[in-house]
Amino acid sequence: MGTWNLEAFDFSGSTSGNFEIVDLSSDLSGEARNIDTALSFNEDNTFNFEGSYDDVLEPKE
């Protein structure tokens, strides 16, 4: 049906965890670099996501 090439990807979120007795959490944002990725839509209403990109994360202040 068609293929879209990923040109840019920005994201934000948060992460949390526990290391022994220390609770850790952080807000972050980032962007994709070195993008070589495509999203292909199929006639059976499924899609395939193929390729790769690098995540560049930055902590939020």
TIRO-2110 file (N, C-alpha, C; in Angstrom, 1 decimal):
// TIRO-2110
0.8, -1.2, 0.0, N, 1, A
0.0, 0.0, 0.0, CA, 1, A
0.9, 1.3, 0.0, C, 1, A
2.0, 1.2, 0.7, N, 2, A
2.8, 2.4, 0.7, CA, 2, A
3.9, 2.3, 1.8, C, 2, A
4.9, 3.2, 1.6, N, 3, A
6.0, 3.2, 2.5, CA, 3, A
6.3, 4.6, 2.9, C, 3, A
6.5, 4.9, 4.2, N, 4, A
6.9, 6.2, 4.7, CA, 4, A
8.3, 6.1, 5.2, C, 4, A
9.2, 7.1, 4.9, N, 5, A
10.5, 7.1, 5.4, CA, 5, A
10.6, 8.1, 6.6, C, 5, A
11.1, 7.6, 7.7, N, 6, A
11.2, 8.5, 8.9, CA, 6, A
12.3, 9.5, 8.6, C, 6, A
11.9, 10.8, 8.8, N, 7, A
12.9, 11.9, 8.6, CA, 7, A
13.3, 12.5, 9.9, C, 7, A
12.4, 12.5, 10.9, N, 8, A
12.7, 13.1, 12.2, CA, 8, A
11.9, 12.4, 13.3, C, 8, A
12.4, 12.4, 14.5, N, 9, A
11.7, 11.7, 15.6, CA, 9, A
12.2, 12.4, 16.9, C, 9, A
11.3, 13.1, 17.6, N, 10, A
11.6, 13.7, 18.9, CA, 10, A
10.7, 13.0, 19.9, C, 10, A
11.1, 12.9, 21.1, N, 11, A
10.4, 12.2, 22.1, CA, 11, A
10.7, 12.8, 23.5, C, 11, A
9.8, 12.5, 24.5, N, 12, A
10.0, 12.9, 25.9, CA, 12, A
9.3, 11.9, 26.7, C, 12, A
9.8, 11.8, 28.0, N, 13, A
9.2, 10.8, 28.9, CA, 13, A
9.9, 10.9, 30.2, C, 13, A
9.6, 9.8, 31.0, N, 14, A
10.2, 9.7, 32.3, CA, 14, A
10.6, 8.2, 32.6, C, 14, A
11.5, 8.1, 33.4, N, 15, A
12.0, 6.7, 33.8, CA, 15, A
12.1, 6.6, 35.3, C, 15, A
11.9, 5.5, 35.9, N, 16, A
12.1, 5.3, 37.3, CA, 16, A
12.6, 3.9, 37.6, C, 16, A
13.2, 3.7, 38.7, N, 17, A
13.6, 2.4, 39.1, CA, 17, A
14.1, 2.4, 40.5, C, 17, A
14.6, 1.3, 41.0, N, 18, A
15.1, 1.1, 42.3, CA, 18, A
16.4, 0.3, 42.3, C, 18, A
17.4, 0.8, 42.9, N, 19, A
18.7, 0.1, 43.0, CA, 19, A
18.9, -0.1, 44.5, C, 19, A
18.8, -1.4, 44.9, N, 20, A
18.8, -1.8, 46.3, CA, 20, A
17.8, -0.9, 47.1, C, 20, A
18.2, 0.0, 47.9, N, 21, A
17.2, 0.8, 48.6, CA, 21, A
17.1, 2.2, 48.1, C, 21, A
17.7, 2.5, 47.0, N, 22, A
17.6, 3.9, 46.5, CA, 22, A
16.6, 4.0, 45.3, C, 22, A
15.6, 4.8, 45.4, N, 23, A
14.7, 5.1, 44.4, CA, 23, A
15.3, 6.1, 43.4, C, 23, A
15.2, 5.9, 42.1, N, 24, A
15.8, 6.7, 41.1, CA, 24, A
14.7, 7.1, 40.1, C, 24, A
14.6, 8.4, 39.7, N, 25, A
13.7, 8.8, 38.6, CA, 25, A
14.3, 9.9, 37.9, C, 25, A
13.9, 10.1, 36.6, N, 26, A
14.4, 11.2, 35.8, CA, 26, A
13.4, 11.5, 34.7, C, 26, A
13.3, 12.7, 34.3, N, 27, A
12.5, 13.2, 33.1, CA, 27, A
13.6, 13.3, 32.0, C, 27, A
13.2, 13.0, 30.8, N, 28, A
14.2, 13.1, 29.7, CA, 28, A
13.5, 13.5, 28.4, C, 28, A
14.3, 14.0, 27.5, N, 29, A
13.8, 14.2, 26.2, CA, 29, A
14.9, 13.8, 25.2, C, 29, A
14.6, 13.7, 24.0, N, 30, A
15.6, 13.2, 23.0, CA, 30, A
15.2, 13.3, 21.6, C, 30, A
16.1, 13.0, 20.7, N, 31, A
15.8, 13.0, 19.3, CA, 31, A
16.5, 11.8, 18.6, C, 31, A
16.1, 11.5, 17.5, N, 32, A
16.7, 10.4, 16.7, CA, 32, A
17.7, 11.1, 15.8, C, 32, A
18.9, 10.4, 15.6, N, 33, A
19.9, 10.8, 14.6, CA, 33, A
20.3, 9.6, 13.8, C, 33, A
21.0, 9.8, 12.8, N, 34, A
21.5, 8.7, 11.9, CA, 34, A
20.3, 7.8, 11.5, C, 34, A
19.2, 8.4, 11.0, N, 35, A
18.0, 7.7, 10.7, CA, 35, A
18.1, 7.0, 9.4, C, 35, A
17.8, 5.7, 9.4, N, 36, A
17.6, 4.9, 8.2, CA, 36, A
16.5, 4.0, 8.5, C, 36, A
15.3, 4.5, 8.4, N, 37, A
14.1, 3.7, 8.9, CA, 37, A
12.9, 3.9, 7.9, C, 37, A
12.1, 2.9, 7.8, N, 38, A
10.9, 3.0, 6.9, CA, 38, A
9.8, 2.3, 7.6, C, 38, A
8.6, 2.8, 7.4, N, 39, A
7.3, 2.2, 7.9, CA, 39, A
6.5, 1.9, 6.7, C, 39, A
6.2, 0.6, 6.5, N, 40, A
5.5, 0.1, 5.3, CA, 40, A
4.1, -0.4, 5.8, C, 40, A
3.1, 0.1, 5.1, N, 41, A
1.7, -0.3, 5.3, CA, 41, A
1.3, -1.4, 4.4, C, 41, A
0.7, -2.5, 4.9, N, 42, A
0.3, -3.6, 4.1, CA, 42, A
-1.2, -3.6, 3.9, C, 42, A
-1.7, -4.4, 2.9, N, 43, A
-3.1, -4.4, 2.5, CA, 43, A
-3.9, -5.1, 3.5, C, 43, A
-3.3, -5.9, 4.4, N, 44, A
-4.1, -6.6, 5.5, CA, 44, A
-4.2, -5.7, 6.8, C, 44, A
-4.0, -4.4, 6.6, N, 45, A
-4.0, -3.5, 7.7, CA, 45, A
-3.0, -3.7, 8.8, C, 45, A
-1.9, -4.3, 8.4, N, 46, A
-0.7, -4.4, 9.3, CA, 46, A
0.4, -3.5, 8.8, C, 46, A
1.4, -3.3, 9.6, N, 47, A
2.6, -2.5, 9.1, CA, 47, A
3.9, -3.2, 9.6, C, 47, A
5.0, -2.8, 8.9, N, 48, A
6.3, -3.2, 9.2, CA, 48, A
7.2, -2.0, 9.5, C, 48, A
7.9, -2.0, 10.5, N, 49, A
8.8, -0.9, 10.9, CA, 49, A
10.2, -1.5, 10.8, C, 49, A
11.0, -1.0, 9.8, N, 50, A
12.3, -1.6, 9.5, CA, 50, A
13.4, -0.5, 9.5, C, 50, A
14.6, -0.9, 9.9, N, 51, A
15.7, 0.0, 9.9, CA, 51, A
16.3, 0.3, 11.3, C, 51, A
17.0, 1.4, 11.4, N, 52, A
17.6, 1.8, 12.6, CA, 52, A
17.7, 3.3, 12.8, C, 52, A
17.9, 3.7, 14.0, N, 53, A
18.3, 5.1, 14.3, CA, 53, A
18.9, 5.1, 15.7, C, 53, A
19.7, 6.2, 16.0, N, 54, A
20.3, 6.4, 17.3, CA, 54, A
19.5, 7.3, 18.1, C, 54, A
19.3, 6.9, 19.4, N, 55, A
18.7, 7.8, 20.3, CA, 55, A
19.7, 8.7, 21.0, C, 55, A
19.4, 10.0, 21.0, N, 56, A
20.2, 11.0, 21.7, CA, 56, A
19.4, 11.5, 22.9, C, 56, A
19.7, 11.1, 24.1, N, 57, A
18.9, 11.5, 25.3, CA, 57, A
19.5, 12.7, 26.0, C, 57, A
18.6, 13.6, 26.5, N, 58, A
19.1, 14.7, 27.3, CA, 58, A
18.2, 14.8, 28.5, C, 58, A
18.8, 14.8, 29.7, N, 59, A
17.9, 15.0, 30.9, CA, 59, A
17.3, 16.4, 30.9, C, 59, A
16.0, 16.4, 31.4, N, 60, A
15.3, 17.7, 31.5, CA, 60, A
15.8, 18.3, 32.9, C, 60, A
15.9, 19.6, 32.8, N, 61, A
16.3, 20.3, 34.1, CA, 61, A
15.1, 20.7, 34.8, C, 61, A
END
